[in-house]
């Protein structure tokens, strides 16, 4: 390692006499102010004022630490978010018929989901369960637990009537808290059975099904065979009365289903999004809209893209302040050590030797701040992750880069003081009596 | 380097500082210092003593004229070459000692080897020998701040002779010392001079100046032998 040789630009001694060349060669020996000498002088220069060194590095420590913390938290948070998505969203997909705007501005569906849609998509890889949902248009017809038309009673908001296929409950991860969900047989026979969501059941005053309670849609009675709950993906089901699709078609003339809910294997989102429309209608697959979870890496990229810009800017400002701090203290140190600089010049140091000494001092201070700051930042991220029971995710090259950024700050901060130090006139400095 | 050549040879050296008004601090100075010479330079402040010291010490370049140091024409050298020549040919001693307060006496003396290219394995023995020679072998690990003024100046002398220079430039070496210690320091200089070192002492003190073999006066940029 021959650092001073790099810092010292060689100038050709063109025109110098032979004797001159010999003199000069003698001074170019490997023993003259080597990088080892430089580092020893630098360490003495820095080590002289421990308290001042701490204050000097503080700004850089804060700046680097806040950068590492900001980026580290963004990475950690991205990991946590995608873990949550894995649990619920990453295993759920929805297919809807495509829509277009008609001439008078209404949304109209451009295709229909076939009645056998669940059978078609359940044959696909990655699809675990599928269920159709359709809203049954019943207009002003009341859904009640008793078939009495009491004109004096206040009008109550009746629950919505939905029609689904038998697989829907499993497709949206619901569960029957009482009784059971209807099956393919009820659907095929168009049996007058119904399942009610937990909140709708409460409103209707039904809390058990073993007595085979009935509800009335208009004047048609339906036997309640189950109460369902926990449908995270379609919470509106909690407020609904649900009948089999076959029943809805027979009794209410249901035209088509409005959406197909899919429960898929983790990571199968992209595959399902591509294959489900083809399975539903091989001729016009473009007429279906699929909402499927994106793959994990895409998700993390998009989250990392919006790293909190505010904190990043704050970190950079702290870093700038740190750099100014280093520049200030190095400048102070230069003016304090005017005598020393003059002495070194008299002892044969070139301007470049002096500049490199102050430059390396400020780079070392910056690097020191960067290393401490990076360590503090990593510890902060790990500590918070520990408390929150998260998995800390920190990019190691990012941490090393942040530490090196401290050195770069030191380099930039040292440039002006080093230049000033190298311009000190030796005799004037020595006579000042410092 | 030619050992027969004078250590210092100034030929018609003029140093002027561009104005306005232009100041000519040295006017056609001719000066020859041979090996083993003992020279004192006296003169009032503002007479050009500092400028002469700067030029002699290779810290400034003459505007006009030739300066040969140890036979080498210095005008053709670049900054780095002049620094190297300065490190190996000239030892400086200052009024204010200029010892680094946070380094030991030994470290302060070793500082002179950094820039002069003394081989690494020779550094320590030479520094110890230099300190022994000035009678401070027992103070090597002391801090300069704990030493008396005379001791400090002896450390500075040890530092000045470290790189085996041909010329010692002493700028008011006794200015901060009392009469007795200043006599001791001058005795030390004279011992070095007796060993063949050329010695230039810049001083206000008539007593100190009077000890030299040769004395020159500088007034208004002109040099005259006394």
Interface residues (C-beta under 8 A of the other chain):
Chain A: X8 X11 X13 X15 X16 X17 X19 X20 X22 X23 X24 X26 X27 X28 X29 X31 X32 X33 X37 X41 X44 X48 X339 X340 X342 X343 X344 X345 X346 X347 X348 X349 X350 X351 X352 X353 X425 X426 X427 X430 X431 X433 X434
Chain B: X1 X2 X50 X53 X54 X57 X59 X60 X71 X72 X73 X76 X77 X78 X79 X80 X81 X83 X84 X85 X86 X87 X88 X92 X94 X95 X96 X98 X100 X102 X103 X107 X111 X112 X114 X115 X116 X117 X118 X119 X120 X159 X163 X171
